[in-house]
């Protein structure tokens, strides 16, 4: 299996510095700062990148699980909300909320929810983040 790479460079102090993150594939490069992480400044942040990775991983895992169960999804759209909070002397990612809408012809609600739950539990990013509370809201749409 391939090993994926990403890089980050930080220059300066925590409050006045700034950094750059880049994916090894070259598909994304972005700036980040204290302001983009803990305030509302322009730029990306690690939590946003984790959210994108988790939403993408879950969507693919859900598609695969649906296919193995005999259903062909037309569309799966997942958003992730990553919560970071100050706990004690440091910060922690305390919760990730996955919100998914999927168009899956011919599936019953109960089967849809069960397959979604299993996909959330078994996608590689969920497994990597097992110490974090992960919730899922999955809606079947036509």
N, C-alpha and C positions, 0 to 999 in steps of 0.2 A: 504494500500500500504506500502511496506517496506521503511524504512529510511536507506539510504546508509551512510557509514562512511568512513572517511579518517583521517589520522593524520600527523602532521608535528612537528619536533623538530629542533630548530635552536640553535647552540652553538657558542658563540663568537661575535665579532663585524661584522658589515655589510660587510666590505671588506676582513677581514681575517678569518671570521667564516665559518661554513658550516652547512648544515642541511640534514635531511632525511625526505622523505615523504613515506607514506605507505597507501595502500588501505586496508580498513577494511576486505575485503575478503581474503587478503593475496596474491592476484594475482600479485601484483607489489610492490616493494620497491626500492627506488632510492635516490641517493645523489644529492644535489644541492648546489650551491654556488653563490657568486656574479659573478664569472667568467663564470659559466654555464648559468647564466641568462642574463648578460649584455655584455658578451664577447663570445669567442668561446671555452671555457674550457669544459672539459668532465663533464658530469652529466646531469641531467634533469632540468626543471624549471617549474614554474606554468603555463606559457603560452603554453608550449609544452603539458602539461597535459590537459589544456583547449582545445587545438586543437584536441587531441585524443578523448576527450569526445564529442566534437562537431561533428567530422567526424563520429564517431560511432553512435551518436544519429540521425544525419541526414540520414545516410544510412538505419537505421532501420525504421525511419519515412517514408522515400521514398518507401521502400519495402512494408510497410503496406498500404500506399496510392495507390501504383500501384495495389496491391491485391484487395483493395476495389473498384478499377476502372475496375477490370476484367483482369488484366495483371499479369503474373507470371514472375518476374525477374529471370534471371539465375545468375547474378552477379552485384553487385553494389560496386564500389571501390571509396572511397572519401578521398581526402587529404585536410588538413586544414593548412593555413598559417596565423599565429597569429602575428600581428604587435604591438609592444610596443614602445612607444615614450615618451620622456620627454616633458611634457606640464606644463609650469609654474614651480612650486616648486616640482612637483612630476611626476610620470610616469603613463601612461594610456594605456590600450589596445585600440587602435584606429580603428582597422579594422581586420576582419577575412575574408579570401578568401577561400571559399569551391570550390574544383575542383573535379568533379564527372564524372566517366565513368560508364555507365550501359548497360548491355546486356539485353534487354527486347523484346522478340519476339512479333511481331504483332502490335506494337504500332506506331502511326504516330508521327512525330516530334513535331507538335503543342501540342498534348495531353501530350507527354513526358515532354515538357518544362513547361507546366502549372502544372502538378502534381509535378514536381521537385520544382517549385516556392512555391507552397502551403506547401510542406513538409519542405522547408527551413523556412518558416514563422511560422510553427506550431510545429516543434520539440521542446521538453522541454528545451534543451540547448539554442537554438535560442531565445526562450522566456526569459530565464534567462539573456541572454546577449543583451536584446532589446536596451540598450543604446549604443551599439557598431554597427558600420556599418558592415553589413554582405553581402558579394557578393557571387554569385553562378555562376559557369561555369559548365553546365551539357552537356555531350556528349553522344549520343546514339551510341553504337557500336554493331557490330554483332559478 
